[in-house]
Amino acid sequence: MRRAILFAVFFGLIMTSNTGYGMTFIPANNGEIQYFGRWDLSDSLNPRHSWPGIYIVASFNGTSVGVRMIDTVNYYDVYIDGELHGIFHGDKPGNADYSLAESLQDTIHTLRFSQRNISFGIYSFSGLILDDGATLVQPPAPWERKIEYIGDSFTAAEGNEAGQLAMNWEDKFPVTE
């Protein structure tokens, strides 16, 4: 696991900086945030999840985007405008703020934030953090049809980016897509 994390940190793939300076907080119950996969939406301000493959999609204007969430276990792919921007891993206890992307062009962007790995536990998402005065805009229309695969570690591609055959289960988290 250390080797994978060091690789990710060296190449700038894991982003964990704090936000909070002149930012706009968008709560999780904003209608412009789309939820895909197995989410428990009974608390609309803090939707919960525990299965891999969940993701959110949101479009926003501005030069940065962050997230507020409770999760120090899972790894997430951060896609900006359809391109992999990086891999995120939370490292702060409680409901914490994190930067996902900064120094973007000052235009409209689409974020896809998706859990990479299999894990056990319940985690929550509280909202997005944008530039001061920035807003969400209408996201792309969701697909008319979707297929959800439910299965085991093979279905979830556990460890598919690993550089070795045998690894501890937790060591596979950052190398599962």
N, C-alpha and C positions, 0 to 999 in steps of 0.2 A: 504494500500500500504506500509506503514512504516513497518508493521510486516513482509511482504513478503521480502522487501529489507533488513531488519535487518537479517532475516533468511539467505538470500543469501550471505550477507556480512560475517556473522558469520561462515558459512560453506565454505567460499572462492569461491563462485560461480560467483561473479561479479568481473571482472578484468578491471581496468582502468589505469594502470601505463603507464607512458610516455616511449617512446623508443627514439632513436636518437643517441646512443653511438655506433659508429662503425658498423652501420647497412647498409644493401643493400636494396634499394627501388626498387620494381618491379612495374612498372606502370600498370594500369588497362587494357591497351590494349595489354598486353603480351598474345600471343597465347596459352600459357599453362594454362591460367585461363579459366575455363568453367563457363558459366552463365546459370542458369535455372530459369524459371518463367518469369514474366513480367518485363523486363528491357528495358529502353530506352537507346540504344547504339549509338545514334546519335553523342554524344561527347565521343569518345572511351577512352579518358583519364579520364573522370568523368562520368561513366554510372550512370543513375538515376533510382530510383524505388520508388514506393509508395504502393505496394500491399504486403500483407503477403504471405509467402510461397516462396519468392525469395531466392535463395542461390547461392553461388559460390563453386566450387571444384577446389583445386589446390594441387599438390604434390610438396614437397620441401625437400632439404637436410638441415641438421643443427639441432640446439638445441632450436630454438625459432621462433615464427611467430607473426607478428603484422599486423595491418590494418591501413590505412589512409582513413578517411571518414568524411562526414558531416552528423551527426545524433545524437541528444541528446534526442530523443523521444523513439525510438524502442529498443527492447531487441532481442538478437541474441543467438542462440545455437552455441556453438563452439565444433565441433567434431574433434578429432585428431585420426586418424587411426581407424575410425568407432566407437569410444567410446566418450560419452559425457564428454568433458573436463571441461566445465563450461558454464555459462550464461554471456554474455557481454552486457553492457549498456554504451554508450558514455556519457560523462559529460562535454565535452569541446566545446566552441563555434568555429565555422569555421571548416576548413579542418584540423583535428587533428590526431595525431599519437597515437595509443593504442597498448599495448601488449595483445596478446590473449593467448599465451602459452610460458613458459620459462622452462629451465632445462629439456628439452626432451633428450632422447638418441640421440647421434650424428649419425643419420642414415636418411633414407628417410621416410617421413611422408606424410599422406594425410589429408588435411584440408577440412572440410565442414563447411561453415559459413552461417547460415540460419536465416532469420527474423522469430520471434516467434509470434508477435502480430499484431492485426489490428490497423491501425492508419491512419490519414489523413495528407497529406503533401508530399513533394518531398524531397528525401534524395539522397546522392551520395556516391559512392565508388571510391577512387582514386588509390588504389593499396595495395600491401602487403609489409611488412617489414620483412626481414630475417636477419640472422647472417651476419656479414661482410664476403663477398666472397661467400656466399651461393647462390644457384640458384633454380629456379623451374625446375622440371623434368616432363616428360610426365605423365599426370594424367591418372587414370583408364579410359578405354573406356566408353563413355556414353552408357546408355541403348539404345537398338534399338527401344524400344517402351516406351512411357510415357503416363500417364493419368494425366491431370491437372483438378482439381476440382475448379469450380468457384461457389461461393455461398455467404452465409451470415455468421454471427458470429457463427452459429452452425457448418457450414462446416469448419471454421477456428479453431474450438475447443476453442473459446474464454472463458477464465477463467477456463479451465478444470483442472488446478492444484490449484484452489482456496480452501482455508480452510473454507470459509463461503459462504452462498447462495447468499446474496445480496451485491454487491460491486459497487462503482462508476466505470464508463467505464475505465478511465485512470488507476485506481487501478488494473485492470485486466491485464495490459500490461505484468508485470513480471511473471504472473501466467497463461499465455496462451502458449501452445506449439502446 
